[in-house]
C-alpha cells in the first residue's frame, strides 16, 4: 500500500469483486463457467488498449487513435490473409504498419509540439480511412481454415490450454512485459518523469521526444495486438472494428487509477479497470439493460474517476502548500 497508485488499483479490484457479486445475484448465469470464460476473452482487447492508453496517460498525453489503429490492424491482417499472403508475413506487415502510426504520433506530439488531442485525432481519422480503403470499402471475407489461418485464430482467440484461452495468455504476456518495463527499467522511469514534470525531466537529461515516441509506439503495438484478437474472434476484418475503443482505453486506465494528468498510476490497475468495463457490458446485457443505458453508466463512471483524481491531486497540492507555510 506504500507504493504510489496501489490504493487506487486495490480499490478497482474490490470494485470488480463487488460487481461480480451483484451481477451473480441478479442472474445466476453470470457466474456460470461458460459465461466467465467468455468474459475473460472479452476483457483482452480492453486490457490491451488500456495498457497502451495508460502508458500514454502517464506521460501526460492521450492517444485518440487507438480504436482506429485496432480497426486498421484487423483489416490489414485479414485482407492480406484473404489474398493468400502467409499469415505470419501478414501479421509482421500489420505490426509494422501500426508501429508507423506510433512513430507519427510521437513526432507530432513530441517533436512538432502539437496538442496530443489534435495530433492523435488526425491519425485517428487517417487510420480509420486506411481501414476502410484497404479492402476497397468492404469488410473482408472469412480468413479461411487453412492450417496457418486456423493457427492464427487459435492463438489469438479460440485455442486454449485447459480452461484458459490462448488470447488471454497473449494479453497477460503483453501486460507482464510492459509492467516490467514501467517498473524496472530506465524507460519506465523516464515515462513517469516527463508525466510528472516535463521541464524538470528535460533538465535532468531525459530525452522527452524519444520517451514520448516510445509511449506512443507501445500504444500502437498494444492496439495492433487487440486488432489481431478482434480479427481472430470474427474470422474476418470489419471496417467498424475498434469503434469507441478510445473511450474503452481511457476507461480501463482511469478506473484502474492512472491519472489523466500524468506522472502517476500503475499498470496493475489496468487489469481491474478493463475488467470493470467488460463486466458491466456483460452483466448489463444479461440483465437486459438497453445499450444506451450501458453507455450512460460507463460514461458516468469514467467522469467520476477523472474528477476524483483531480480532487485528490488538488488535496495533495493544498497539503503541500500548507506544510511550506
C-alpha positions as CSV (number, residue, x, y, z in Angstrom):
1,X,0.0,0.0,0.0
2,X,3.0,2.3,0.4
3,X,3.6,2.1,-3.4
4,X,2.0,5.2,-5.1
5,X,-1.1,4.1,-7.1
6,X,-1.5,0.8,-5.3
7,X,-4.5,2.0,-3.3
8,X,-6.3,3.0,-6.5
9,X,-5.6,-0.3,-8.1
10,X,-6.8,-2.2,-5.0
11,X,-10.0,-0.1,-5.0
12,X,-10.6,-1.1,-8.6
13,X,-10.0,-4.8,-7.7
14,X,-12.6,-4.5,-4.9
15,X,-15.0,-2.9,-7.4
16,X,-14.6,-5.9,-9.7
17,X,-15.4,-8.3,-6.9
18,X,-18.5,-6.3,-5.9
19,X,-19.7,-6.1,-9.4
20,X,-19.4,-9.8,-9.9
21,X,-21.3,-10.5,-6.7
22,X,-24.1,-8.1,-7.7
23,X,-24.5,-9.5,-11.2
24,X,-24.3,-13.0,-9.8
25,X,-27.3,-12.3,-7.6
26,X,-29.1,-10.6,-10.5
27,X,-28.6,-13.5,-12.8
28,X,-27.1,-16.9,-11.8
29,X,-25.9,-17.4,-15.3
30,X,-23.4,-14.6,-14.9
31,X,-21.2,-16.8,-12.7
32,X,-21.5,-19.9,-14.9
33,X,-18.3,-21.4,-16.2
34,X,-19.3,-20.7,-19.8
35,X,-20.0,-17.0,-19.2
36,X,-16.9,-16.5,-17.1
37,X,-14.7,-18.0,-19.9
38,X,-16.4,-15.7,-22.4
39,X,-16.0,-12.8,-20.1
40,X,-12.2,-13.5,-19.7
41,X,-11.8,-13.4,-23.5
42,X,-13.9,-10.2,-23.9
43,X,-11.6,-8.4,-21.4
44,X,-8.5,-8.9,-23.5
45,X,-9.0,-6.1,-26.1
46,X,-9.9,-3.7,-23.3
47,X,-6.9,-4.7,-21.3
48,X,-4.6,-4.3,-24.3
49,X,-5.8,-0.8,-25.3
50,X,-5.9,0.1,-21.6
51,X,-2.2,-0.7,-21.3
52,X,-1.3,1.5,-24.2
53,X,-3.6,4.3,-23.2
54,X,-2.4,4.1,-19.6
55,X,1.2,4.5,-20.5
56,X,0.5,7.4,-22.8
57,X,-1.6,9.0,-20.0
58,X,1.3,8.6,-17.6
59,X,3.4,10.8,-19.9
60,X,0.6,13.4,-19.5
61,X,-0.7,12.9,-23.1
62,X,-3.6,11.0,-24.6
63,X,-4.0,8.7,-27.7
64,X,-7.2,9.1,-29.6
65,X,-6.0,6.9,-32.4
66,X,-6.1,3.5,-30.6
67,X,-9.5,2.4,-31.8
68,X,-8.7,3.3,-35.4
69,X,-5.3,1.5,-35.1
70,X,-7.2,-1.5,-33.8
71,X,-9.6,-1.4,-36.8
72,X,-6.7,-0.9,-39.2
73,X,-4.9,-3.8,-37.7
74,X,-7.9,-6.1,-38.1
75,X,-8.5,-5.0,-41.7
76,X,-4.8,-5.2,-42.9
77,X,-4.2,-8.6,-41.4
78,X,-7.5,-10.1,-42.6
79,X,-7.2,-8.6,-46.1
80,X,-3.7,-9.9,-46.6
81,X,-4.6,-13.4,-45.4
82,X,-7.7,-13.5,-47.6
83,X,-5.5,-12.6,-50.5
84,X,-3.2,-15.5,-50.0
85,X,-0.4,-13.9,-48.0
86,X,1.3,-16.1,-45.5
87,X,-0.5,-15.3,-42.1
88,X,2.9,-14.9,-40.3
89,X,4.0,-12.4,-43.0
90,X,0.6,-10.7,-42.8
91,X,1.0,-10.2,-39.1
92,X,4.5,-8.8,-39.4
93,X,3.3,-6.3,-42.1
94,X,0.4,-5.4,-39.8
95,X,2.6,-4.7,-36.8
96,X,5.0,-2.6,-38.9
97,X,2.0,-0.5,-40.2
98,X,0.7,0.1,-36.7
99,X,4.1,1.0,-35.3
100,X,4.5,3.6,-38.1
101,X,1.4,5.2,-36.7
102,X,3.0,5.2,-33.2
103,X,6.1,7.0,-34.6
104,X,3.9,9.6,-36.4
105,X,2.1,10.3,-33.1
106,X,5.4,10.6,-31.3
107,X,6.7,13.1,-33.9
108,X,3.5,15.1,-33.9
109,X,3.3,15.4,-30.1
110,X,7.0,15.1,-29.1
111,X,8.7,16.9,-31.9
112,X,6.2,19.2,-33.5
113,X,4.6,20.0,-30.1
114,X,1.0,19.5,-31.4
115,X,-1.5,19.1,-28.6
116,X,-2.0,15.4,-28.2
117,X,-5.7,15.7,-28.7
118,X,-5.2,17.3,-32.1
119,X,-2.3,15.2,-33.3
120,X,-3.9,11.8,-32.4
121,X,-7.3,13.0,-33.6
122,X,-5.7,13.4,-37.0
123,X,-4.1,10.0,-37.0
124,X,-7.3,8.5,-35.8
125,X,-9.1,9.8,-38.9
126,X,-6.3,8.7,-41.2
127,X,-6.2,5.1,-39.7
128,X,-9.9,4.8,-40.0
129,X,-9.7,5.8,-43.6
130,X,-7.0,3.2,-44.2
131,X,-9.1,0.6,-42.5
132,X,-11.9,1.5,-45.0
133,X,-9.8,1.6,-48.1
134,X,-7.5,-1.4,-47.6
135,X,-10.3,-3.7,-48.9
136,X,-12.0,-1.2,-51.2
137,X,-14.6,-0.1,-48.6
138,X,-15.8,-3.6,-47.9
139,X,-15.4,-5.9,-44.9
140,X,-13.2,-8.9,-45.8
141,X,-14.4,-12.4,-46.3
142,X,-13.6,-15.3,-43.9
143,X,-9.9,-15.7,-43.5
144,X,-10.4,-19.5,-44.1
145,X,-9.5,-22.7,-42.4
146,X,-6.1,-23.3,-43.9
147,X,-3.6,-24.6,-41.2
148,X,-1.8,-21.3,-40.6
149,X,-5.0,-19.2,-40.7
150,X,-6.6,-21.6,-38.2
151,X,-3.5,-21.3,-36.1
152,X,-3.8,-17.5,-36.0
153,X,-7.4,-17.8,-34.9
154,X,-6.5,-20.3,-32.2
155,X,-3.5,-18.3,-30.9
156,X,-5.4,-15.1,-30.6
157,X,-8.8,-16.3,-29.6
158,X,-10.2,-19.9,-29.9
159,X,-7.3,-22.1,-28.7
160,X,-6.9,-23.0,-25.1
161,X,-4.9,-24.8,-22.5
162,X,-7.3,-26.5,-20.1
163,X,-9.8,-23.7,-19.4
164,X,-7.5,-20.8,-20.2
165,X,-7.7,-19.4,-23.7
166,X,-4.6,-18.5,-25.7
167,X,-5.9,-15.0,-26.3
168,X,-6.0,-14.4,-22.5
169,X,-2.4,-15.7,-22.2
170,X,-1.3,-13.4,-25.1
171,X,-2.9,-10.4,-23.4
172,X,-1.3,-11.2,-20.0
173,X,2.1,-11.7,-21.6
174,X,1.9,-8.3,-23.1
175,X,0.8,-6.9,-19.7
176,X,3.7,-8.6,-17.9
177,X,6.3,-7.2,-20.5
178,X,5.1,-3.6,-20.2
179,X,4.5,-3.8,-16.5
180,X,8.2,-4.8,-16.1
181,X,9.3,-2.0,-18.4
182,X,7.4,0.6,-16.4
183,X,8.5,-0.6,-13.0
184,X,12.1,-1.8,-13.5
185,X,13.7,-0.1,-16.5
186,X,15.1,3.4,-17.3
187,X,12.4,3.8,-20.0
188,X,9.7,3.4,-17.4
189,X,11.3,5.9,-15.1
190,X,11.6,8.4,-17.9
191,X,7.9,7.9,-18.8
192,X,6.9,8.7,-15.3
193,X,9.3,11.6,-15.1
194,X,8.0,13.5,-18.2
195,X,4.5,13.0,-16.9
196,X,5.3,14.4,-13.5
197,X,7.2,17.5,-14.8
198,X,8.3,17.6,-18.4
199,X,10.6,20.6,-17.9
200,X,12.4,19.1,-14.9
201,X,12.7,15.8,-16.8
202,X,14.3,17.6,-19.7
203,X,16.8,19.4,-17.4
204,X,17.6,16.0,-15.8
205,X,18.8,14.7,-19.2
206,X,15.6,12.8,-20.2
207,X,15.1,12.7,-24.0
208,X,11.5,13.9,-24.0
209,X,10.9,13.3,-27.7
210,X,12.3,9.7,-27.6
211,X,10.3,8.9,-24.4
212,X,7.1,10.3,-25.8
213,X,7.5,8.4,-29.1
214,X,8.2,5.2,-27.1
215,X,4.9,5.6,-25.2
216,X,3.0,6.1,-28.5
217,X,4.8,3.1,-30.0
218,X,3.7,0.9,-27.1
219,X,0.1,2.2,-27.5
220,X,0.2,1.4,-31.3
221,X,1.6,-2.1,-30.6
222,X,-1.0,-3.0,-28.0
223,X,-3.8,-1.7,-30.2
224,X,-2.4,-3.8,-33.1
225,X,-2.5,-7.0,-30.9
226,X,-6.1,-6.1,-29.8
227,X,-6.9,-5.8,-33.5
228,X,-5.5,-9.3,-34.2
229,X,-7.6,-10.7,-31.4
230,X,-10.7,-8.9,-32.8
231,X,-10.0,-10.3,-36.3
232,X,-9.4,-13.8,-35.0
233,X,-12.6,-13.7,-33.0
234,X,-14.7,-12.7,-36.0
235,X,-12.6,-14.7,-38.5
236,X,-12.7,-11.6,-40.8
237,X,-11.8,-7.9,-40.9
238,X,-14.5,-5.3,-40.2
239,X,-14.2,-1.7,-41.1
240,X,-16.1,-0.8,-37.9
241,X,-13.7,-2.8,-35.6
242,X,-12.4,-0.6,-32.8
243,X,-15.1,1.9,-32.8
244,X,-15.3,3.7,-29.4
245,X,-12.2,1.9,-28.1
246,X,-10.7,5.3,-27.4
247,X,-13.2,5.6,-24.6
248,X,-12.6,2.0,-23.5
249,X,-8.8,2.6,-23.2
250,X,-9.3,5.7,-21.2
251,X,-11.9,3.9,-19.0
252,X,-9.6,1.0,-18.3
253,X,-6.7,3.3,-17.4
254,X,-8.6,5.9,-15.2
255,X,-10.8,3.3,-13.4
256,X,-7.5,1.5,-12.6
257,X,-6.1,4.6,-11.0
258,X,-3.9,6.0,-13.8
259,X,-4.0,9.8,-13.8
260,X,-5.0,11.6,-16.9
261,X,-2.9,14.5,-15.7
262,X,0.3,12.3,-16.0
263,X,3.0,11.1,-13.7
264,X,1.1,8.6,-11.6
265,X,-0.7,5.2,-11.7
266,X,0.2,1.6,-12.1
267,X,-0.4,-0.9,-14.9
268,X,-1.6,-3.4,-12.3
269,X,-4.7,-1.2,-12.1
270,X,-5.5,-1.6,-15.8
271,X,-6.4,-5.2,-15.2
272,X,-9.4,-4.4,-12.9
273,X,-10.0,-1.3,-14.9
274,X,-10.6,-3.3,-18.1
275,X,-12.5,-5.9,-16.2
276,X,-15.0,-3.4,-14.8
277,X,-15.9,-2.3,-18.3
278,X,-16.2,-5.8,-19.6
279,X,-18.2,-7.0,-16.5
280,X,-20.6,-4.0,-16.9
281,X,-21.1,-4.8,-20.5
282,X,-21.7,-8.5,-19.9
283,X,-23.7,-8.1,-16.7
284,X,-26.0,-5.4,-18.0
285,X,-26.5,-7.3,-21.2
286,X,-27.6,-10.4,-19.2
287,X,-29.9,-8.1,-17.2
288,X,-31.4,-6.8,-20.5
289,X,-30.3,-3.2,-19.9
290,X,-30.5,-1.2,-23.1
291,X,-27.3,-0.2,-24.9
292,X,-28.0,3.5,-24.3
293,X,-28.2,3.0,-20.5
294,X,-24.9,0.9,-20.6
295,X,-23.1,3.8,-22.3
296,X,-24.5,6.3,-19.8
297,X,-23.4,4.2,-16.8
298,X,-19.8,3.7,-18.0
299,X,-19.6,7.3,-19.1
300,X,-20.6,8.4,-15.6
301,X,-18.0,6.1,-14.0
302,X,-15.2,7.4,-16.3
303,X,-16.1,11.1,-15.5
304,X,-16.3,10.3,-11.8
305,X,-12.9,8.6,-11.8
306,X,-11.3,11.6,-13.5
307,X,-12.9,14.0,-11.1
308,X,-11.8,12.0,-8.1
309,X,-8.2,12.0,-9.5
310,X,-8.3,15.8,-9.9
311,X,-9.7,16.3,-6.4
312,X,-7.1,14.0,-4.9
313,X,-4.3,15.9,-6.7
314,X,-5.7,19.3,-5.6
315,X,-5.9,18.0,-2.0
316,X,-2.3,16.8,-2.1
317,X,-1.2,20.2,-3.5
318,X,-3.0,22.1,-0.8
319,X,-1.5,20.0,1.9
320,X,2.0,20.5,0.5
321,X,1.4,24.3,0.4
322,X,0.2,24.3,3.9
323,X,3.3,22.4,5.1
324,X,5.5,25.0,3.4
325,X,3.7,27.8,5.2
